[in-house]
């Protein structure tokens, strides 16, 4: 089982060696020993990492850990500008930063759920996973949502209050049918409203037919 480094000297050696960053501070933490805070871009991509043994706190720039073999986000910062963890082996977003000011991307992992992800974000990318549901999706998305190449069968759990100009990419989710072609939330809402009206109409016609049959008896 992987363990976090808790000694200051070990943490500094690992972080500086893997990131090349020397402008940072260590904040004491009861659980992890220390949290790393920095205003620099933290890039731990392409290092064949299976585990990141240091805990991050406030990152005032972007955090990238792309193209590794990570299975856990427990190391992740508490807040960050953008958090990009594409092309790993993640099966869960538990541990993900809960304060992300711009973009969040978890593409090309093994995710079947978005639970544990950020509650609010400007741009959200979760394509190329194994998602069958959007449960756990952010409650607010500012300008773009991309969930292409998944196995979604419905759009339940989509944010109810969303800027209708938000760009949308749902391509290559075969079970969604024509919805895959829709490219923004405005058109999506119109489509779903029509679909709901159609369902109401069909129910009404069924009820009318039943009533007509009963009256004939």
C-alpha positions as CSV (number, residue, x, y, z in Angstrom):
1,X,0.0,0.0,0.0
2,X,1.3,3.5,-0.9
3,X,2.2,5.8,1.9
4,X,2.6,9.6,1.9
5,X,5.9,11.1,2.8
6,X,5.6,13.0,6.1
7,X,9.2,14.2,6.8
8,X,9.9,17.7,5.5
9,X,13.3,16.8,4.0
10,X,11.8,13.8,2.1
11,X,8.9,15.9,0.8
12,X,11.2,18.7,-0.4
13,X,13.5,16.2,-2.1
14,X,10.6,14.4,-3.9
15,X,8.7,17.6,-5.0
16,X,11.7,19.5,-6.2
17,X,13.1,16.5,-8.0
18,X,9.9,15.8,-9.8
19,X,8.6,19.3,-10.5
20,X,11.7,21.5,-10.7
21,X,9.9,24.0,-8.5
22,X,11.7,25.7,-5.6
23,X,9.3,28.6,-5.0
24,X,6.8,27.0,-2.6
25,X,5.9,26.7,1.1
26,X,5.1,23.8,3.4
27,X,2.0,24.0,5.6
28,X,1.7,21.6,8.5
29,X,-1.1,19.1,8.3
30,X,-2.1,16.6,11.0
31,X,-3.0,13.9,8.5
32,X,-0.4,14.3,5.8
33,X,2.5,15.9,7.7
34,X,2.7,18.9,5.3
35,X,0.8,20.3,2.4
36,X,2.6,22.0,-0.5
37,X,1.4,25.5,-1.5
38,X,2.8,27.3,-4.5
39,X,2.0,30.0,-7.1
40,X,3.8,28.0,-9.8
41,X,2.4,25.7,-12.5
42,X,2.8,22.2,-11.1
43,X,3.5,19.7,-13.9
44,X,4.0,16.1,-12.9
45,X,3.0,14.7,-16.3
46,X,4.8,11.9,-18.2
47,X,6.7,10.5,-15.3
48,X,5.2,6.9,-15.1
49,X,3.9,7.7,-11.6
50,X,1.6,5.2,-10.0
51,X,1.2,7.3,-6.9
52,X,2.1,10.9,-5.8
53,X,3.3,10.6,-2.2
54,X,3.0,14.3,-1.2
55,X,-0.1,16.3,-0.4
56,X,-0.9,19.6,-2.0
57,X,-2.8,22.5,-0.6
58,X,-3.4,25.8,-2.5
59,X,-2.0,25.9,-6.0
60,X,-2.5,29.4,-7.4
61,X,-1.8,28.2,-11.0
62,X,-2.5,25.0,-12.9
63,X,-1.9,21.4,-11.8
64,X,-1.1,18.8,-14.4
65,X,-0.5,15.1,-13.9
66,X,-1.2,13.8,-17.4
67,X,-0.1,10.5,-18.8
68,X,0.8,8.5,-15.7
69,X,-0.6,5.4,-14.1
70,X,-2.4,7.1,-11.2
71,X,-5.3,5.3,-9.5
72,X,-5.9,7.8,-6.7
73,X,-6.4,11.6,-6.4
74,X,-5.8,11.7,-2.7
75,X,-2.7,13.8,-3.3
76,X,-4.7,16.5,-5.1
77,X,-4.7,20.2,-4.0
78,X,-7.6,21.7,-2.2
79,X,-7.8,24.6,-4.7
80,X,-6.3,25.2,-8.1
81,X,-6.8,27.2,-11.3
82,X,-7.0,24.2,-13.6
83,X,-6.7,20.5,-12.8
84,X,-5.8,18.1,-15.6
85,X,-5.4,14.4,-14.8
86,X,-6.0,12.9,-18.3
87,X,-4.7,9.6,-19.4
88,X,-4.3,7.8,-16.1
89,X,-5.9,4.7,-14.5
90,X,-8.5,6.5,-12.4
91,X,-11.7,4.6,-11.5
92,X,-12.9,7.3,-9.1
93,X,-12.7,11.1,-8.7
94,X,-12.7,10.9,-4.9
95,X,-10.0,13.3,-3.7
96,X,-10.4,15.7,-6.6
97,X,-10.0,19.4,-5.8
98,X,-13.3,20.9,-4.8
99,X,-12.3,24.5,-5.8
100,X,-11.3,24.7,-9.4
101,X,-11.4,28.2,-11.0
102,X,-11.1,27.4,-14.7
103,X,-10.8,23.9,-16.3
104,X,-11.2,20.4,-15.0
105,X,-10.3,17.4,-17.3
106,X,-10.3,13.7,-16.4
107,X,-10.3,12.3,-20.0
108,X,-9.0,8.9,-21.0
109,X,-9.3,7.2,-17.6
110,X,-11.5,4.2,-16.4
111,X,-14.3,6.3,-14.9
112,X,-17.8,5.0,-14.6
113,X,-19.1,7.8,-12.4
114,X,-18.3,11.5,-11.8
115,X,-18.9,11.4,-8.1
116,X,-16.2,13.1,-6.1
117,X,-15.6,15.7,-8.9
118,X,-15.7,19.5,-8.5
119,X,-19.1,21.1,-7.7
120,X,-18.4,24.1,-9.9
121,X,-16.1,24.7,-12.8
122,X,-15.8,26.8,-15.9
123,X,-14.9,24.0,-18.4
124,X,-15.5,20.3,-17.7
125,X,-14.0,17.5,-19.8
126,X,-14.7,13.9,-19.1
127,X,-14.5,12.2,-22.5
128,X,-13.0,8.9,-23.4
129,X,-14.1,7.1,-20.2
130,X,-16.7,4.4,-19.4
131,X,-19.4,6.7,-18.1
132,X,-22.9,5.3,-18.1
133,X,-24.4,8.2,-16.0
134,X,-23.6,11.8,-15.2
135,X,-24.3,11.3,-11.5
136,X,-21.8,13.5,-9.6
137,X,-21.4,16.1,-12.4
138,X,-20.7,19.7,-11.3
139,X,-23.8,21.7,-10.4
140,X,-22.5,24.7,-12.4
141,X,-20.5,24.7,-15.6
142,X,-19.5,28.1,-17.1
143,X,-18.7,27.7,-20.7
144,X,-18.1,24.1,-21.9
145,X,-19.0,20.5,-21.2
146,X,-17.4,17.6,-23.1
147,X,-18.4,14.0,-22.5
148,X,-17.6,12.4,-25.9
149,X,-16.8,8.7,-26.3
150,X,-18.6,7.3,-23.3
151,X,-21.5,4.9,-22.8
152,X,-24.2,7.4,-21.6
153,X,-27.8,6.3,-22.0
154,X,-29.4,9.4,-20.5
155,X,-28.7,13.0,-19.5
156,X,-30.1,12.7,-16.0
157,X,-28.2,14.7,-13.4
158,X,-27.2,17.5,-15.9
159,X,-27.1,20.9,-14.1
160,X,-30.6,22.4,-14.0
161,X,-29.3,26.0,-13.9
162,X,-26.8,26.5,-16.6
163,X,-25.8,29.2,-19.1
164,X,-27.6,28.2,-22.3
165,X,-24.6,29.3,-24.3
166,X,-22.5,26.6,-22.8
167,X,-20.8,24.5,-25.5
168,X,-21.6,20.8,-25.5
169,X,-19.9,17.8,-27.0
170,X,-21.7,14.5,-26.5
171,X,-20.5,12.8,-29.7
172,X,-19.9,9.0,-29.8
173,X,-22.4,8.1,-27.1
174,X,-24.5,5.8,-29.3
175,X,-27.3,5.2,-26.7
176,X,-28.1,9.0,-26.7
177,X,-29.3,8.9,-30.3
178,X,-29.9,12.2,-31.9
179,X,-28.9,14.1,-28.8
180,X,-25.3,13.4,-29.7
181,X,-25.5,16.0,-32.4
182,X,-26.5,18.9,-30.1
183,X,-23.7,21.4,-29.6
184,X,-25.0,23.8,-26.9
185,X,-27.3,23.8,-23.8
186,X,-29.9,26.0,-25.4
187,X,-30.7,23.5,-28.2
188,X,-30.5,20.7,-25.7
189,X,-33.1,22.3,-23.4
190,X,-35.4,22.8,-26.4
191,X,-34.9,19.2,-27.5
192,X,-35.6,17.9,-24.0
193,X,-38.7,20.1,-23.7
194,X,-40.1,18.8,-27.0
195,X,-39.3,15.2,-25.9
196,X,-41.1,15.7,-22.6
197,X,-44.1,17.3,-24.4
198,X,-44.2,14.3,-26.7
199,X,-44.2,11.9,-23.8
200,X,-47.1,13.8,-22.2
201,X,-49.0,13.7,-25.5
202,X,-48.5,10.0,-25.9
203,X,-49.7,9.4,-22.3
204,X,-52.7,11.6,-22.9
205,X,-53.6,9.6,-26.1
206,X,-53.2,6.3,-24.2
207,X,-55.5,7.5,-21.4
208,X,-58.0,8.8,-24.0
209,X,-58.1,5.4,-25.7
210,X,-58.5,3.6,-22.5
211,X,-61.4,5.9,-21.5
212,X,-63.0,5.4,-24.9
213,X,-62.8,1.6,-24.5
214,X,-64.3,1.8,-21.0
215,X,-67.2,3.9,-22.2
216,X,-68.0,1.4,-24.9
217,X,-68.3,-1.5,-22.4
